[in-house]
Amino acid sequence: MNGIRRALVVVLLFSGAAAGLESWQQPPTAAVTLSREEMEQFLLTARITKKTTSKVGVTRTIRATLTDGRIAHDAQIQTVDIAKAVVSAGPASEVNFKDTFRYNIGAYRLAGLLRMQNVPMSVKRRIDGQDASVTWWLDDVQFDEKGRMQHKPVLGPNPERTSKQIFTRMVFDELIQNKDRNQGNIVWTTDWTLWLIDHTRAFRLGRKLMQPDRLVRCDRQMLDAMRALTFEQMKEAMGEVMTKDEMNAVLARRDALVKHFDDRVARFGEPSVLFTM
């Protein structure tokens, strides 16, 4: 699988790890280093010792504690897999509606192709007879987006870095056509890193950008990676969790995003539009 290969710190949570989904913050007790491959293997094979079902939302998300006998860590388990021709909800009515665990995995793998590091690892695994996404639970979360908006200063200790992360989030959400992004699935760790979670209602089939007026700046590395993205790369990385139509829709929106930022560079100049994280 493509993605940045780096060591990740795993917090041991042998006690008190399975608090409710609403409680993000947990005191670390010890640390061990896992490679990306070891983290993936842990999510795929570690034994589930405890589960707590969230009281928030409609998809019955489960927070579980996993252990391989050496370490323990929490994960988010989602088995939702709904497809409806039409969902009637007034102005928010939608055709070809889907709400599926597959998109958590697709978002993580696509982020890897774009060299993004702020979408938690998510793998496909069979849980209690159902296919599911098992997603690494984030440690050291200080608040979600609502909490950030109430924080003073709102952009934290490094406003430039925070702003760049927000711009990158907007581009990614357009690429995956995420119509369900909200303050609760944007979380900030104590080092002021923005993490994007819960993508079960992303990857719509629309080919036009949802809110192009908000797309004012873009990370150079991300733009270069989008420009180079091919269907073959996506199929290799995402083929068992994404359909051909879903991948082609991503590429169509990619084309629109590349053109959008190329046009902005031509109009305003590269230094005003592109940045390096």
Backbone as CSV, one residue per row, in Angstrom:
resi,resn,N_x,N_y,N_z,CA_x,CA_y,CA_z,C_x,C_y,C_z
1,MET,0.849,-1.192,0.000,0.000,0.000,0.000,0.881,1.236,0.000
2,ASN,0.457,2.265,-0.756,1.219,3.492,-0.811,1.016,4.301,0.447
3,GLY,1.950,5.229,0.704,1.823,6.088,1.878,3.173,6.398,2.443
4,ILE,3.238,7.381,3.313,4.485,7.743,3.956,4.813,6.679,4.989
5,ARG,5.993,6.124,4.930,6.401,5.112,5.881,7.220,5.789,6.968
6,ARG,6.708,5.720,8.158,7.391,6.358,9.265,7.034,5.641,10.549
7,ALA,7.835,5.839,11.576,7.542,5.242,12.879,6.423,6.005,13.537
8,LEU,5.572,5.298,14.261,4.461,5.928,14.953,4.498,5.501,16.404
9,VAL,4.211,6.450,17.287,4.212,6.158,18.711,2.858,5.581,19.098
10,VAL,2.879,4.454,19.757,1.662,3.782,20.193,1.562,3.912,21.698
11,VAL,0.455,4.387,22.183,0.240,4.530,23.610,-0.364,3.256,24.162
12,LEU,0.233,2.743,25.226,-0.289,1.545,25.862,-1.481,1.904,26.720
13,LEU,-2.560,1.182,26.541,-3.801,1.512,27.235,-4.407,0.264,27.859
14,PHE,-3.651,-0.430,28.680,-4.161,-1.655,29.264,-5.258,-1.401,30.284
15,SER,-5.326,-0.176,30.830,-6.383,0.110,31.784,-7.086,1.382,31.395
16,GLY,-8.424,1.380,31.532,-9.210,2.576,31.277,-9.278,2.976,29.834
17,ALA,-9.004,2.067,28.884,-8.928,2.468,27.489,-10.268,2.529,26.809
18,ALA,-11.278,1.916,27.359,-12.538,1.814,26.634,-13.601,2.732,27.198
19,ALA,-13.230,3.961,27.458,-14.224,4.963,27.845,-15.092,5.246,26.640
20,GLY,-16.177,6.014,26.822,-17.102,6.267,25.722,-16.437,6.965,24.563
21,LEU,-17.045,6.830,23.379,-16.515,7.458,22.179,-16.413,8.961,22.316
22,GLU,-17.249,9.543,23.173,-17.242,10.989,23.326,-16.006,11.469,24.083
23,SER,-15.331,10.575,24.808,-14.173,10.965,25.617,-12.905,10.639,24.862
24,TRP,-12.249,11.666,24.339,-11.077,11.472,23.493,-9.785,11.339,24.302
25,GLN,-9.659,12.086,25.368,-8.369,12.255,26.003,-8.080,11.133,26.980
26,GLN,-6.867,10.609,26.906,-6.469,9.499,27.733,-5.031,9.699,28.167
27,PRO,-4.665,9.437,29.437,-3.287,9.597,29.866,-2.426,8.444,29.396
28,PRO,-1.305,8.708,28.717,-0.424,7.625,28.298,0.283,7.013,29.494
29,THR,0.522,5.691,29.427,1.233,5.017,30.492,2.618,4.562,30.070
30,ALA,2.780,4.258,28.797,4.081,3.851,28.287,4.029,3.983,26.776
31,ALA,5.165,3.840,26.107,5.167,4.006,24.667,6.067,2.972,24.011
32,VAL,5.682,2.547,22.827,6.481,1.645,22.026,6.331,2.092,20.583
33,THR,7.327,1.848,19.761,7.301,2.313,18.386,6.861,1.200,17.447
34,LEU,5.881,1.511,16.606,5.425,0.587,15.578,5.711,1.181,14.211
35,SER,6.139,0.346,13.273,6.200,0.766,11.882,4.787,0.810,11.331
36,ARG,4.647,1.376,10.151,3.328,1.421,9.520,2.793,0.012,9.279
37,GLU,3.692,-0.903,8.852,3.267,-2.272,8.588,2.833,-2.972,9.871
38,GLU,3.538,-2.716,10.970,3.173,-3.324,12.246,1.834,-2.783,12.753
39,MET,1.612,-1.480,12.550,0.339,-0.893,12.953,-0.804,-1.530,12.161
40,GLU,-0.621,-1.706,10.870,-1.662,-2.320,10.044,-1.933,-3.754,10.495
41,GLN,-0.877,-4.512,10.759,-1.046,-5.887,11.205,-1.770,-5.945,12.547
42,PHE,-1.480,-4.982,13.417,-2.156,-4.917,14.708,-3.659,-4.733,14.516
43,LEU,-4.050,-3.782,13.675,-5.474,-3.540,13.444,-6.159,-4.744,12.807
44,LEU,-5.432,-5.477,11.991,-6.010,-6.613,11.288,-6.153,-7.849,12.168
45,THR,-5.288,-8.004,13.165,-5.232,-9.292,13.862,-5.352,-9.220,15.377
46,ALA,-5.161,-8.061,15.977,-5.167,-7.984,17.442,-6.524,-8.403,18.005
47,ARG,-6.495,-9.025,19.156,-7.712,-9.514,19.795,-8.496,-8.364,20.413
48,ILE,-9.806,-8.377,20.218,-10.671,-7.355,20.798,-11.035,-7.775,22.218
49,THR,-10.725,-6.916,23.184,-10.970,-7.264,24.582,-12.163,-6.544,25.184
50,LYS,-12.558,-5.424,24.600,-13.669,-4.665,25.166,-14.273,-3.778,24.090
51,LYS,-15.594,-3.576,24.139,-16.291,-2.726,23.175,-17.240,-1.788,23.906
52,THR,-17.364,-0.580,23.364,-18.354,0.374,23.845,-19.032,0.993,22.636
53,THR,-20.361,0.948,22.589,-21.098,1.521,21.471,-21.401,2.979,21.750
54,SER,-21.152,3.836,20.756,-21.384,5.265,20.920,-22.875,5.571,21.034
55,LYS,-23.189,6.531,21.876,-24.562,7.033,21.979,-24.790,8.194,21.019
56,VAL,-23.744,8.603,20.303,-23.823,9.732,19.386,-23.866,9.208,17.957
57,GLY,-24.725,9.793,17.104,-24.802,9.392,15.710,-25.755,8.233,15.504
58,VAL,-25.930,7.865,14.232,-26.922,6.849,13.877,-26.284,5.570,13.341
59,THR,-24.961,5.527,13.260,-24.303,4.375,12.647,-23.794,3.367,13.663
60,ARG,-24.082,3.580,14.945,-23.684,2.637,15.997,-22.189,2.337,15.930
61,THR,-21.410,3.381,15.915,-19.967,3.247,15.930,-19.520,2.618,17.246
62,ILE,-18.530,1.739,17.161,-18.012,1.041,18.334,-16.578,1.475,18.596
63,ARG,-16.292,1.771,19.842,-14.908,1.955,20.267,-14.472,0.668,20.949
64,ALA,-13.364,0.104,20.478,-12.901,-1.180,20.995,-11.458,-1.071,21.461
65,THR,-11.121,-1.869,22.460,-9.740,-2.003,22.895,-9.176,-3.282,22.299
66,LEU,-8.040,-3.176,21.623,-7.388,-4.311,20.974,-6.055,-4.585,21.662
67,THR,-5.663,-5.854,21.711,-4.349,-6.210,22.226,-3.784,-7.389,21.451
68,ASP,-2.485,-7.372,21.264,-1.789,-8.508,20.655,-0.941,-9.245,21.695
69,GLY,-1.166,-8.945,22.972,-0.398,-9.553,24.040,0.824,-8.760,24.426
70,ARG,1.230,-7.845,23.555,2.393,-6.997,23.837,1.975,-5.568,24.095
71,ILE,1.077,-5.068,23.279,0.556,-3.723,23.443,-0.959,-3.761,23.359
72,ALA,-1.575,-2.680,23.800,-3.016,-2.501,23.645,-3.264,-1.099,23.133
73,HIS,-4.291,-0.969,22.314,-4.659,0.338,21.792,-6.105,0.286,21.368
74,ASP,-6.750,1.451,21.343,-8.148,1.513,20.939,-8.289,1.699,19.435
75,ALA,-9.444,1.289,18.933,-9.783,1.459,17.525,-11.262,1.769,17.408
76,GLN,-11.623,2.407,16.313,-13.017,2.667,15.988,-13.473,1.603,14.997
77,ILE,-14.582,0.943,15.292,-15.135,-0.085,14.410,-16.460,0.410,13.844
78,GLN,-16.582,0.382,12.520,-17.837,0.748,11.876,-18.213,-0.325,10.864
79,THR,-19.461,-0.776,10.938,-19.964,-1.803,10.021,-21.077,-1.270,9.127
80,VAL,-21.438,0.005,9.265,-22.533,0.563,8.474,-22.262,0.356,6.986
81,ASP,-23.284,-0.069,6.254,-23.127,-0.298,4.812,-24.505,-0.173,4.162
82,ILE,-24.937,1.064,3.987,-26.284,1.378,3.509,-26.195,1.986,2.109
83,ALA,-27.059,1.527,1.223,-27.177,2.106,-0.113,-28.654,2.268,-0.432
84,LYS,-29.049,3.490,-0.829,-30.438,3.768,-1.165,-30.477,4.580,-2.451
85,ALA,-31.449,4.268,-3.300,-31.592,5.005,-4.557,-31.896,6.473,-4.295
86,VAL,-32.752,6.734,-3.314,-33.129,8.110,-2.975,-33.302,8.206,-1.463
87,VAL,-32.782,9.275,-0.891,-33.055,9.615,0.503,-33.729,10.979,0.497
88,SER,-34.953,11.047,1.025,-35.710,12.290,1.032,-35.509,13.008,2.356
89,ALA,-34.923,14.197,2.272,-34.679,14.997,3.486,-34.762,16.480,3.141
90,GLY,-35.820,16.858,2.435,-36.001,18.255,2.064,-34.891,18.731,1.150
91,PRO,-34.284,19.890,1.458,-33.203,20.417,0.623,-31.982,19.497,0.578
92,ALA,-31.869,18.634,1.588,-30.716,17.736,1.645,-30.994,16.375,1.007
93,SER,-32.100,16.245,0.273,-32.416,14.986,-0.390,-31.284,14.589,-1.335
94,GLU,-31.104,13.283,-1.496,-29.960,12.820,-2.263,-30.304,11.545,-3.002
95,VAL,-29.834,11.426,-4.249,-29.951,10.184,-5.011,-28.635,9.427,-4.882
96,ASN,-28.698,8.118,-5.086,-27.519,7.253,-4.967,-26.833,7.434,-3.611
97,PHE,-27.641,7.468,-2.564,-27.118,7.686,-1.213,-26.367,6.453,-0.725
98,LYS,-25.193,6.678,-0.136,-24.442,5.596,0.486,-23.867,6.080,1.812
99,ASP,-23.867,5.182,2.755,-23.253,5.413,4.062,-22.552,4.108,4.392
100,THR,-21.230,4.057,4.190,-20.557,2.763,4.250,-19.176,2.851,4.888
101,PHE,-18.857,1.813,5.647,-17.543,1.691,6.275,-16.422,1.714,5.242
102,ARG,-16.724,1.289,4.016,-15.691,1.212,2.978,-14.988,2.547,2.765
103,TYR,-15.735,3.634,2.948,-15.168,4.940,2.642,-14.145,5.395,3.681
104,ASN,-14.200,4.866,4.900,-13.123,5.143,5.855,-11.801,4.605,5.331
105,ILE,-11.851,3.404,4.785,-10.645,2.766,4.248,-10.193,3.485,2.988
106,GLY,-11.169,3.824,2.117,-10.836,4.543,0.891,-10.191,5.886,1.171
107,ALA,-10.696,6.616,2.159,-10.128,7.928,2.492,-8.699,7.791,2.983
108,TYR,-8.450,6.794,3.828,-7.086,6.587,4.324,-6.129,6.240,3.180
109,ARG,-6.555,5.352,2.304,-5.659,4.930,1.221,-5.433,6.039,0.200
110,LEU,-6.473,6.802,-0.098,-6.292,7.924,-1.011,-5.379,8.969,-0.389
111,ALA,-5.534,9.227,0.901,-4.641,10.166,1.577,-3.195,9.710,1.450
112,GLY,-2.961,8.405,1.534,-1.603,7.895,1.358,-1.058,8.177,-0.030
113,LEU,-1.898,8.026,-1.050,-1.466,8.327,-2.415,-1.118,9.802,-2.575
114,LEU,-1.767,10.652,-1.785,-1.517,12.091,-1.856,-0.428,12.536,-0.889
115,ARG,0.183,11.570,-0.187,1.252,11.835,0.785,0.762,12.653,1.977
116,MET,-0.517,12.525,2.273,-1.081,13.134,3.473,-0.888,12.184,4.658
117,GLN,-0.708,12.757,5.839,-0.450,11.944,7.020,-1.471,12.197,8.132
118,ASN,-2.584,12.819,7.813,-3.523,13.196,8.872,-4.911,12.562,8.715
119,VAL,-4.967,11.416,8.044,-6.165,10.579,8.028,-5.770,9.276,8.709
120,PRO,-6.396,8.926,9.834,-5.954,7.749,10.595,-6.026,6.466,9.780
121,MET,-5.090,5.568,10.059,-5.078,4.278,9.380,-6.394,3.544,9.598
122,SER,-6.929,2.980,8.521,-8.182,2.227,8.575,-8.040,0.989,7.697
123,VAL,-8.405,-0.165,8.225,-8.272,-1.426,7.493,-9.618,-2.132,7.428
124,LYS,-9.738,-3.034,6.492,-10.946,-3.849,6.373,-10.742,-5.148,7.139
125,ARG,-11.721,-5.469,7.984,-11.601,-6.656,8.825,-12.998,-7.230,9.089
126,ARG,-13.055,-8.513,9.264,-14.315,-9.190,9.586,-14.499,-9.152,11.097
127,ILE,-15.589,-8.546,11.548,-15.876,-8.423,12.979,-17.251,-9.015,13.249
128,ASP,-17.318,-10.066,14.069,-18.594,-10.698,14.440,-19.438,-11.020,13.208
129,GLY,-18.800,-11.538,12.198,-19.516,-11.968,11.003,-19.843,-10.879,10.008
130,GLN,-19.362,-9.647,10.256,-19.638,-8.538,9.353,-18.335,-7.887,8.901
131,ASP,-18.285,-7.466,7.642,-17.161,-6.666,7.183,-17.211,-5.306,7.877
132,ALA,-16.045,-4.783,8.223,-15.990,-3.531,8.981,-14.720,-2.772,8.647
133,SER,-14.756,-1.475,8.929,-13.519,-0.691,8.964,-13.061,-0.636,10.412
134,VAL,-11.783,-0.893,10.616,-11.165,-0.792,11.935,-10.119,0.310,11.833
135,THR,-10.355,1.390,12.555,-9.581,2.618,12.382,-8.835,2.949,13.665
136,TRP,-7.573,3.299,13.514,-6.726,3.642,14.659,-7.326,4.798,15.443
137,TRP,-7.453,4.627,16.751,-8.003,5.671,17.608,-6.930,6.697,17.910
138,LEU,-7.244,7.966,17.745,-6.268,9.028,17.936,-6.023,9.292,19.409
139,ASP,-4.752,9.413,19.756,-4.363,9.787,21.110,-4.093,11.291,21.169
140,ASP,-4.072,11.814,22.367,-3.649,13.203,22.615,-4.540,14.229,21.926
141,VAL,-5.818,13.925,21.746,-6.737,14.900,21.165,-7.092,15.943,22.220
142,GLN,-6.968,17.221,21.840,-7.334,18.279,22.792,-8.756,18.773,22.572
143,PHE,-9.215,18.818,21.324,-10.597,19.183,21.054,-10.925,18.940,19.591
144,ASP,-12.246,19.001,19.283,-12.679,18.926,17.896,-12.746,20.346,17.331
145,GLU,-13.314,20.491,16.142,-13.329,21.804,15.498,-14.166,22.805,16.278
146,LYS,-15.231,22.360,16.910,-16.022,23.262,17.741,-15.171,23.797,18.892
147,GLY,-14.380,22.928,19.491,-13.503,23.362,20.565,-12.454,24.349,20.085
148,ARG,-11.928,24.114,18.876,-10.940,25.063,18.345,-11.559,26.435,18.142
149,MET,-12.780,26.472,17.636,-13.424,27.752,17.384,-13.699,28.516,18.681
150,GLN,-13.741,27.810,19.800,-13.950,28.462,21.092,-12.643,28.796,21.785
151,HIS,-11.530,28.321,21.214,-10.212,28.545,21.802,-9.700,29.932,21.431
152,LYS,-8.971,30.541,22.336,-8.331,31.827,22.056,-6.819,31.688,22.254
153,PRO,-6.008,31.950,21.191,-6.428,32.361,19.845,-6.953,31.182,19.032
154,VAL,-7.872,31.478,18.131,-8.577,30.436,17.408,-7.642,29.631,16.498
155,LEU,-6.531,30.220,16.055,-5.585,29.524,15.181,-4.397,28.953,15.936
156,GLY,-4.456,28.989,17.252,-3.432,28.342,18.053,-2.095,29.051,18.049
157,PRO,-1.036,28.350,18.488,0.278,28.986,18.647,0.992,29.274,17.334
158,ASN,0.572,28.614,16.248,1.209,28.804,14.941,0.114,29.019,13.895
159,PRO,-0.413,30.234,13.791,-1.544,30.495,12.891,-1.287,30.099,11.437
160,GLU,-0.057,30.278,10.965,0.238,29.935,9.569,0.073,28.433,9.342
161,ARG,0.623,27.615,10.238,0.499,26.158,10.092,-0.959,25.723,10.199
162,THR,-1.688,26.290,11.157,-3.094,25.940,11.317,-3.882,26.281,10.066
163,SER,-3.653,27.468,9.513,-4.373,27.884,8.310,-4.068,26.969,7.139
164,LYS,-2.809,26.580,6.981,-2.439,25.680,5.890,-3.139,24.329,6.018
165,GLN,-3.244,23.837,7.240,-3.935,22.563,7.444,-5.421,22.673,7.089
166,ILE,-6.018,23.801,7.396,-7.433,24.006,7.076,-7.628,24.084,5.563
167,PHE,-6.742,24.785,4.863,-6.824,24.840,3.405,-6.711,23.435,2.804
168,THR,-5.785,22.631,3.334,-5.591,21.277,2.826,-6.825,20.418,3.076
169,ARG,-7.454,20.576,4.232,-8.680,19.847,4.525,-9.767,20.170,3.516
170,MET,-9.906,21.445,3.160,-10.927,21.841,2.194,-10.688,21.201,0.828
171,VAL,-9.430,21.126,0.412,-9.117,20.508,-0.878,-9.434,19.017,-0.840
172,PHE,-9.032,18.345,0.236,-9.282,16.908,0.347,-10.775,16.613,0.358
173,ASP,-11.545,17.406,1.082,-12.989,17.169,1.132,-13.656,17.383,-0.214
174,GLU,-13.143,18.299,-1.017,-13.658,18.450,-2.387,-13.287,17.238,-3.228
175,LEU,-12.060,16.752,-3.066,-11.615,15.611,-3.858,-12.460,14.378,-3.571
176,ILE,-12.783,14.139,-2.303,-13.578,12.958,-1.956,-15.079,13.280,-1.895
177,GLN,-15.424,14.491,-2.234,-16.796,15.002,-2.179,-17.475,14.564,-0.876
178,ASN,-16.905,15.047,0.201,-17.399,14.716,1.532,-18.473,15.710,1.947
179,LYS,-19.724,15.297,1.845,-20.844,16.171,2.191,-21.203,16.093,3.669
180,ASP,-20.500,15.265,4.418,-20.836,15.061,5.824,-19.763,15.608,6.766
181,ARG,-18.853,16.437,6.250,-17.845,17.011,7.141,-18.519,17.959,8.121
182,ASN,-18.215,17.796,9.381,-18.783,18.652,10.413,-17.758,18.863,11.510
183,GLN,-18.089,19.685,12.493,-17.122,20.036,13.529,-16.705,18.836,14.368
184,GLY,-17.557,17.815,14.435,-17.240,16.656,15.250,-16.267,15.698,14.621
185,ASN,-16.096,15.726,13.283,-15.136,14.814,12.664,-13.909,15.530,12.116
186,ILE,-13.642,16.702,12.691,-12.361,17.387,12.539,-11.787,17.492,13.949
187,VAL,-10.664,16.840,14.213,-10.106,16.847,15.563,-8.667,17.355,15.548
188,TRP,-8.286,17.964,16.656,-6.965,18.577,16.803,-6.242,17.943,17.987
189,THR,-5.041,17.420,17.716,-4.237,16.869,18.795,-3.506,17.996,19.518
190,THR,-2.859,17.664,20.626,-2.251,18.687,21.465,-1.099,19.416,20.791
191,ASP,-0.537,18.833,19.731,0.508,19.528,18.970,-0.085,20.371,17.832
192,TRP,-1.397,20.573,17.854,-2.126,21.362,16.859,-2.008,20.770,15.450
193,THR,-2.101,19.443,15.396,-2.224,18.759,14.110,-3.692,18.443,13.870
194,LEU,-4.185,18.781,12.682,-5.564,18.529,12.289,-5.669,17.108,11.760
195,TRP,-6.632,16.341,12.284,-6.897,14.981,11.824,-8.334,14.891,11.299
196,LEU,-8.509,14.138,10.222,-9.806,13.981,9.577,-10.309,12.564,9.808
197,ILE,-11.505,12.445,10.393,-12.041,11.134,10.736,-13.456,10.987,10.176
198,ASP,-13.952,9.749,10.203,-15.347,9.444,9.859,-15.733,9.889,8.456
199,HIS,-15.445,9.037,7.472,-15.689,9.370,6.064,-16.754,8.486,5.429
200,THR,-17.689,7.961,6.233,-18.630,6.980,5.703,-19.614,7.556,4.685
201,ARG,-19.738,8.876,4.625,-20.651,9.476,3.642,-19.920,10.329,2.611
202,ALA,-18.669,10.005,2.368,-17.894,10.698,1.340,-18.013,9.949,0.009
203,PHE,-17.169,10.312,-0.936,-17.049,9.628,-2.226,-18.361,9.565,-2.996
204,ARG,-19.059,10.705,-3.072,-20.230,10.808,-3.939,-19.777,10.791,-5.405
205,LEU,-20.727,10.644,-6.298,-20.395,10.477,-7.714,-20.404,11.785,-8.491
206,GLY,-20.689,12.900,-7.836,-20.657,14.175,-8.532,-19.272,14.509,-9.056
207,ARG,-19.227,15.153,-10.185,-17.938,15.464,-10.817,-17.579,16.939,-10.728
208,LYS,-18.496,17.749,-10.244,-18.222,19.177,-10.087,-17.840,19.469,-8.643
209,LEU,-17.085,20.557,-8.447,-16.681,20.952,-7.107,-17.877,21.528,-6.358
210,MET,-17.941,21.256,-5.067,-19.072,21.680,-4.262,-19.000,23.168,-3.931
211,GLN,-17.845,23.635,-3.476,-17.685,25.024,-3.047,-16.343,25.567,-3.535
212,PRO,-16.197,25.767,-4.837,-14.901,26.217,-5.380,-14.452,27.569,-4.852
213,ASP,-15.393,28.423,-4.439,-15.012,29.745,-3.943,-14.188,29.667,-2.662
214,ARG,-14.296,28.565,-1.933,-13.532,28.415,-0.693,-12.118,27.904,-0.936
215,LEU,-11.843,27.474,-2.159,-10.547,26.869,-2.464,-9.586,27.953,-2.933
216,VAL,-8.898,28.573,-1.985,-8.048,29.711,-2.330,-6.565,29.362,-2.331
217,ARG,-6.158,28.341,-1.552,-4.754,27.961,-1.502,-4.638,26.442,-1.457
218,CYS,-3.451,25.933,-1.828,-3.240,24.486,-1.883,-1.776,24.170,-1.598
219,ASP,-1.537,23.062,-0.937,-0.190,22.559,-0.694,0.426,22.092,-2.016
220,ARG,1.644,22.538,-2.304,2.307,22.158,-3.560,2.426,20.650,-3.697
221,GLN,2.847,19.979,-2.628,3.035,18.534,-2.691,1.718,17.830,-2.994
222,MET,0.649,18.309,-2.378,-0.660,17.702,-2.621,-1.109,17.928,-4.063
223,LEU,-0.900,19.126,-4.578,-1.277,19.416,-5.957,-0.481,18.565,-6.927
224,ASP,0.824,18.421,-6.686,1.649,17.576,-7.551,1.182,16.125,-7.507
225,ALA,0.842,15.638,-6.308,0.380,14.255,-6.173,-0.968,14.055,-6.861
226,MET,-1.867,15.038,-6.750,-3.146,14.937,-7.455,-2.916,14.918,-8.957
227,ARG,-2.035,15.768,-9.414,-1.780,15.861,-10.856,-1.264,14.526,-11.407
228,ALA,-0.475,13.815,-10.609,0.142,12.572,-11.064,-0.736,11.339,-10.831
229,LEU,-1.855,11.506,-10.122,-2.698,10.369,-9.743,-3.319,9.712,-10.977
230,THR,-3.270,8.376,-11.024,-3.848,7.627,-12.138,-4.903,6.642,-11.634
231,PHE,-5.753,6.212,-12.552,-6.752,5.210,-12.206,-6.080,3.917,-11.760
232,GLU,-4.967,3.559,-12.421,-4.262,2.323,-12.067,-3.751,2.373,-10.633
233,GLN,-3.221,3.526,-10.207,-2.766,3.668,-8.821,-3.929,3.497,-7.850
234,MET,-5.040,4.139,-8.176,-6.197,4.056,-7.299,-6.742,2.631,-7.237
235,LYS,-6.806,1.970,-8.366,-7.326,0.600,-8.388,-6.457,-0.329,-7.567
236,GLU,-5.147,-0.164,-7.668,-4.238,-1.011,-6.896,-4.400,-0.781,-5.400
237,ALA,-4.554,0.491,-5.003,-4.630,0.831,-3.581,-6.012,0.625,-2.999
238,MET,-7.068,0.821,-3.813,-8.413,0.940,-3.273,-9.425,0.013,-3.940
239,GLY,-8.949,-0.870,-4.815,-9.845,-1.625,-5.682,-10.881,-2.473,-4.971
240,GLU,-10.565,-3.007,-3.775,-11.544,-3.879,-3.119,-12.514,-3.121,-2.227
241,VAL,-12.282,-1.806,-2.055,-13.216,-1.042,-1.215,-13.897,0.095,-1.978
242,MET,-13.478,0.369,-3.201,-14.067,1.436,-3.992,-14.494,0.891,-5.348
243,THR,-15.613,1.384,-5.880,-16.071,0.952,-7.189,-15.373,1.760,-8.285
244,LYS,-15.477,1.255,-9.507,-14.907,1.957,-10.653,-15.519,3.340,-10.801
245,ASP,-16.831,3.441,-10.652,-17.502,4.737,-10.775,-17.023,5.717,-9.696
246,GLU,-16.837,5.214,-8.482,-16.365,6.081,-7.397,-14.958,6.595,-7.670
247,MET,-14.090,5.728,-8.172,-12.721,6.148,-8.472,-12.686,7.118,-9.648
248,ASN,-13.489,6.859,-10.667,-13.527,7.783,-11.809,-14.077,9.148,-11.404
249,ALA,-15.017,9.178,-10.470,-15.539,10.454,-9.985,-14.452,11.226,-9.248
250,VAL,-13.620,10.523,-8.457,-12.483,11.174,-7.795,-11.567,11.811,-8.837
251,LEU,-11.265,11.078,-9.901,-10.356,11.599,-10.926,-10.965,12.789,-11.662
252,ALA,-12.277,12.773,-11.871,-12.931,13.926,-12.506,-12.836,15.153,-11.612
253,ARG,-13.045,14.973,-10.322,-12.912,16.103,-9.396,-11.450,16.527,-9.277
254,ARG,-10.542,15.554,-9.368,-9.117,15.901,-9.401,-8.813,16.837,-10.562
255,ASP,-9.340,16.501,-11.743,-9.117,17.355,-12.910,-9.639,18.766,-12.655
256,ALA,-10.817,18.855,-12.039,-11.402,20.165,-11.742,-10.554,20.936,-10.730
257,LEU,-10.024,20.234,-9.736,-9.186,20.888,-8.724,-7.871,21.382,-9.324
258,VAL,-7.240,20.557,-10.136,-5.982,20.967,-10.766,-6.202,22.185,-11.648
259,LYS,-7.257,22.175,-12.435,-7.555,23.327,-13.278,-7.843,24.567,-12.424
260,HIS,-8.606,24.380,-11.361,-8.941,25.497,-10.480,-7.682,26.163,-9.950
261,PHE,-6.737,25.374,-9.449,-5.536,25.972,-8.860,-4.557,26.455,-9.927
262,ASP,-4.511,25.792,-11.059,-3.687,26.314,-12.158,-4.199,27.689,-12.598
263,ASP,-5.502,27.828,-12.676,-6.091,29.121,-13.048,-5.786,30.186,-12.000
264,ARG,-5.853,29.821,-10.717,-5.552,30.786,-9.660,-4.083,31.210,-9.683
265,VAL,-3.196,30.247,-9.950,-1.774,30.584,-10.064,-1.550,31.556,-11.214
266,ALA,-2.200,31.302,-12.354,-2.047,32.195,-13.506,-2.587,33.591,-13.202
267,ARG,-3.610,33.652,-12.371,-4.255,34.941,-12.080,-3.556,35.704,-10.954
268,PHE,-3.172,34.986,-9.883,-2.666,35.665,-8.692,-1.182,35.443,-8.428
269,GLY,-0.572,34.495,-9.137,0.824,34.181,-8.914,0.984,33.019,-7.942
270,GLU,2.016,32.217,-8.175,2.218,31.008,-7.363,2.394,31.294,-5.879
271,PRO,3.177,32.296,-5.462,3.375,32.508,-4.018,2.075,32.805,-3.257
272,SER,1.082,33.371,-3.952,-0.184,33.696,-3.288,-1.119,32.502,-3.194
273,VAL,-0.859,31.467,-3.988,-1.795,30.352,-4.072,-1.220,29.059,-3.481
274,LEU,0.024,28.756,-3.774,0.610,27.495,-3.349,1.512,27.708,-2.128
275,PHE,1.561,26.689,-1.288,2.400,26.753,-0.089,3.015,25.404,0.167
276,THR,4.021,25.382,1.044,4.646,24.142,1.482,4.400,24.000,2.973
277,MET,3.907,22.832,3.380,3.658,22.596,4.794,4.988,22.506,5.554
